[in-house]
Amino acid sequence: MPAALALSLTFLAAPPAAAAVSTKDWPLTHETSVRLEREHAEAAGRLTALLETVERLRTSYKGSADPKAALAAWTAEFDAAGPAAALVLALNTKHRDAMGKTDRYIVVWSLGYAKTRDPSFLTASPEYKDLNARNGTIDLRTAGLMRRYLSEKERHKEAAAELARRLEQEEESRWILASVAAAALFFLAVAAYVLRRPKAKPAPETEPTPRVIHLKP
């Protein structure tokens, strides 16, 4: 028999007075929720500081005299933001999953408590509202930071690709200029050789052979 169904039948068989359940039995307790929210706030603070530095480096990169060095500094700081963003997501997921398990637990509990005609007794309790509000706070904080992180990621990707194209074009231009210069030097060398080569002496002039005219007797 599924555990959820067995739990429901247990509560259905119990008298209303025995149906009360402690909030400490919830998958997400108040203490755990508070701890996760605190850890999430700390991780979010670190990520926010990193993203502020990333944004500053992105802005200074645009007018940098040395774009390669500026991009390297920008990349190093952005790479450091990756693990911080992953931690923010992980803590958000951990709290949300525990909240989902608590919701399902409460549904099963309410099925057993339905004979009181007040199935919202537990879900409307201050403890549940507190957990739900904290879960919403963590979700909103995560969503805002992830939008900012992904935006910075896209901008960094575009800048890196643009610089790579520019450097490739500059390399091609240098190669073309070097080829043209080499060709020019070759032709100059040929021309110099031709100009320096001694001219052939003209053949000495010879006396014209006298023409003999034979007269008939």
C-alpha positions in Angstrom: 0.0 0.0 0.0 1.4 3.4 -0.9 2.7 5.4 2.1 0.6 8.4 1.3 -2.6 6.3 1.2 -1.7 4.5 4.4 -1.1 7.8 6.1 -4.4 9.1 4.9 -6.3 6.0 6.2 -4.5 6.3 9.5 -5.8 9.8 10.0 -9.3 8.9 8.7 -9.5 6.2 11.3 -8.3 8.4 14.1 -10.7 10.7 16.1 -10.5 14.4 15.4 -8.7 15.0 18.7 -5.9 12.6 17.8 -5.5 14.1 14.3 -3.4 17.0 15.4 0.2 16.8 14.1 3.3 18.8 15.2 4.8 21.1 12.7 8.2 19.6 13.7 7.0 16.6 11.7 6.9 18.6 8.5 9.6 17.9 5.8 10.5 21.6 6.1 10.7 22.8 9.6 10.8 26.4 10.8 14.4 26.0 11.9 15.6 24.5 8.6 13.7 27.1 6.6 15.3 30.0 8.6 18.8 28.5 8.2 18.4 28.0 4.4 17.1 31.5 4.0 20.0 32.9 5.9 22.5 30.9 3.8 20.7 31.9 0.7 20.9 35.6 1.7 24.7 35.3 2.4 25.3 33.6 -1.0 23.2 36.2 -2.7 25.2 38.9 -1.1 28.4 37.4 -2.4 27.0 37.0 -5.9 25.7 40.6 -5.9 29.2 41.9 -5.0 30.8 39.8 -7.8 28.2 41.0 -10.4 28.8 44.6 -9.4 32.6 44.1 -10.1 31.7 42.3 -13.4 29.6 45.2 -14.4 32.3 47.7 -13.6 34.9 45.8 -15.6 32.4 45.5 -18.5 32.0 49.2 -18.5 35.7 50.0 -18.4 36.4 47.4 -21.1 34.6 49.5 -23.7 37.2 52.3 -23.6 40.2 50.3 -22.7 43.5 50.9 -24.5 44.4 47.3 -24.0 41.2 45.3 -24.8 42.9 41.9 -24.4 44.1 42.7 -20.8 40.7 44.3 -20.0 38.8 41.2 -21.3 41.1 38.9 -19.3 40.3 40.8 -16.1 36.6 40.8 -16.9 36.6 37.1 -17.7 38.4 36.2 -14.4 35.8 38.0 -12.4 32.9 36.6 -14.3 34.3 33.1 -14.0 34.4 33.6 -10.2 30.7 34.6 -10.3 29.7 31.2 -11.7 30.1 29.1 -8.5 28.4 31.8 -6.5 25.4 31.7 -8.9 25.3 27.9 -8.7 25.2 28.1 -4.9 22.3 30.6 -5.0 20.4 28.2 -7.3 21.2 25.1 -5.2 19.9 26.7 -2.0 16.8 28.0 -3.7 16.1 24.5 -5.1 16.7 22.9 -1.7 14.2 25.1 0.0 11.7 24.9 -2.8 11.9 21.0 -2.9 11.4 20.8 0.9 8.5 23.2 0.6 6.9 21.0 -2.0 7.3 17.9 0.2 5.7 19.9 3.0 2.8 20.8 0.8 2.2 17.2 -0.1 2.5 16.2 3.5 -0.1 18.7 4.5 -2.5 17.5 1.7 -2.3 14.0 3.1 -2.7 15.2 6.6 -5.7 17.3 5.6 -7.4 14.2 4.0 -7.2 12.5 7.4 -8.5 15.6 9.1 -11.4 16.2 6.7 -14.0 14.9 9.1 -13.7 18.2 11.0 -15.0 19.9 7.8 -12.0 22.3 8.2 -9.3 20.9 5.8 -7.7 24.3 5.7 -6.9 24.2 9.5 -3.2 23.3 9.0 -2.5 25.1 5.6 -3.8 28.4 7.1 -1.7 28.1 10.2 0.9 30.8 10.9 3.7 28.3 10.7 2.8 27.4 7.1 2.3 31.0 6.1 5.7 31.8 7.4 7.3 29.0 5.5 5.5 29.9 2.3 6.4 33.6 2.6 10.1 32.7 3.1 10.0 30.4 0.1 8.6 33.3 -2.0 11.3 35.6 -0.8 14.0 33.1 -1.8 12.4 32.6 -5.2 12.2 36.3 -5.9 15.8 36.9 -4.8 17.0 34.1 -6.9 15.1 35.1 -10.0 16.4 38.7 -9.9 20.0 37.6 -9.5 19.8 35.0 -12.2 18.4 37.5 -14.7 21.3 39.8 -13.9 23.9 37.0 -14.0 22.6 35.7 -17.4 22.5 39.2 -18.8 26.1 39.7 -17.8 27.0 36.3 -19.3 25.5 37.2 -22.6 27.3 40.5 -22.7 30.6 38.9 -21.9 30.1 36.2 -24.5 29.3 38.9 -27.2 32.3 41.0 -26.2 34.7 38.0 -26.2 33.4 36.9 -29.7 33.7 40.5 -31.0 37.3 40.8 -29.8 38.2 37.5 -31.3 36.9 38.6 -34.6 38.7 41.9 -34.4 42.0 40.3 -33.5 41.6 37.8 -36.3 40.9 40.6 -38.8 43.9 42.5 -37.5 46.1 39.4 -37.9 44.8 39.0 -41.5 45.6 42.7 -42.1 49.1 42.3 -40.8 49.6 39.3 -42.9 48.4 41.1 -46.0 50.6 44.1 -45.3 53.6 41.9 -44.6 53.0 40.1 -47.9 52.7 43.4 -49.8 55.8 44.7 -48.1 57.7 41.5 -49.0 56.5 41.7 -52.6 57.6 45.4 -52.8 61.0 44.6 -51.4 61.4 41.8 -54.0 60.6 44.1 -56.9 62.8 46.8 -55.5 65.7 44.3 -55.2 65.1 43.3 -58.8 65.0 46.9 -60.0 68.2 47.7 -58.0 69.9 44.7 -59.6 68.9 45.7 -63.0 70.2 49.2 -62.4 73.5 48.1 -61.0 74.2 45.5 -63.7 77.0 46.8 -66.1 75.7 47.7 -69.5 77.1 45.8 -72.5 79.7 47.7 -74.5 78.6 48.5 -78.0 80.4 46.7 -80.9 83.2 48.7 -82.5 82.4 50.4 -85.7 84.0 48.8 -88.8 85.0 50.4 -92.0 82.5 49.8 -94.7 83.7 47.4 -97.3 84.4 49.2 -100.5 82.1 48.3 -103.3 83.8 47.0 -106.4 82.2 48.0 -109.7 83.3 45.9 -112.6 83.1 47.7 -115.9 82.6 45.7 -119.1 85.2 46.3 -121.7 
